Amino acid sequence: MPLPQAIRVNPLDLQGNIAIGVSLPFNGPAGPFNSTYSTQDQIKSNLVNLLLTNKGERIMNPEFGCDLKNALFEGITESTSELIKNLIITSVTLFVPEIQLIEILVEQASEYNNNSVSVTVKYKMKISQTADQVTVQFI
């Protein structure tokens, strides 16, 4: 007889209505911020924040960020796509260790502009094995 599988849950998610962090974009109804109430939502916001930040932009943490915007000035080629993937892998490993990367897709967003790109990061949360993805467009 197979053993039942245990589902791991972050204890913060059991708190109910206690905010865990801040979501993106910053345009909440109660001031400039929206709160997140689950670790899944907060991890997604943390990942988007990491992808949109260049190194040196974060005060007191100059190494935070992916530098994806800088890679776009190279023009999107096969080697640039690999560079973008490597930047994401390195940064996520360091700054969002709660997730396991599944796939990174780098696609040219416009056939007329080879400096616009759509980046999709598919991942799963290590604690619950819940899969999710984020897509960020740089135009």
N, C-alpha and C positions, 0 to 999 in steps of 0.2 A: 504494500500500500504506500503510495507516495506521501512524503511529508508535506505539510502545508508550508507555503513560502511566506516568510515574514516580510512585511512591507515596512521599510525604514522611513521614518518621518523626522524632519528637523523639529526639535522641541519648540522652536520659535513659532512654527505654524500652529501649534496647539494652543497658543495664547488667545486666539480669536481676534479681538478688535484692537490689538496693540500694534501700532505701526512699527515696521522693521527698518524702513529706510525711505528714500526719496526716489520717485520715478522720473523718467524723462518723457516728454519735454517738460520744462519748468513752466507750467501754466495752469496751476491748480485753482479750484474754486475758493479755497481758504487761503488766499495769498498766492505767492509765486510757486508753491510746491504742491505736488500730489504725493501722498504717502503710499507705500507698498505695505501689504499685510501678509504676504507669503514669501518664503525664501525663493520660490520659483520666479516670482515677479521681480524681486530685488536682484537676483542673479542676472536676469535678462537686462535690467537697467544698467547694472554694473558692466555687462559686456558691451552694450551700446556705447556707454560712456568711454570705455577703453578704446573702442574702434574709432570714435570720433575725436580722440585727443592725440595730439602730437607730443612727442617728448619735449619737455621744457615748458609746457603750458600749465602744468599743475604746480601750484605753489607748495613748497616744502616737500615735493616729490617729483623732481625733474626727470626721473627715469620712467614715470608712468606714461603710457600711451603706446600707440602702434606705429606712428609715423606714416600712415596710409596716404595722407594728403600729399606728402612729399614724394611718394612713389608715383603718383599720378602724373607728375611733370615729365616722367620718362616716356610717356606714351604706352598704351596697353599692348604688350606683345606677350609671347609665351614666357619669356624670361621675367618680364615685369609681373605677370600673374604668379609665377613661382616665388618671386620676391615678396609679393603681398601675402601669399600663403605662409611663407616662413616668418614674416613679421608678426602675423596673427598668432601662429603657433607659439612663438617665443614669448610674446606678451601675455597671452592667455595662461600659459604654463606658470608664469611668474605672478600675475595679478588676479587671476580668477581660477584658483586651483580646485574650486568646488565642482568644476565641470570637466567632462571628457569630450574632446572634439571628435565628431564623427566625420564631417565633410566640410570643406570650404570651397565654395563656388565663386569664381571671379569671372564676370561677364561684362563685355563692353556694353554700356547702357545705350549708346547711340552709334549708328553706323557712320554718322557724319563727324563725330567728335571722338577721336581715339584717346582723349584724356578724361572721358566720363566712364564710370564703372559702377557696377552693382556687385556688392559683396554679400553673399549669404553664408552664414556660419551655422551649421547644424551641430548640435551637441546634446549630451544628456547629463543630467545632474548625477553626481556620484552617489549621493546619499539615497536617492529614491529611484534612480535609473529612469526618471521621466525625461523623455526626449522633447526638444524644443528647437527653435531656430530664430535667428534675427537676420534681417536684410537691411543693409545700409547702402544708399546711393550717393555717389560723389559725382556731381555734375558741374 
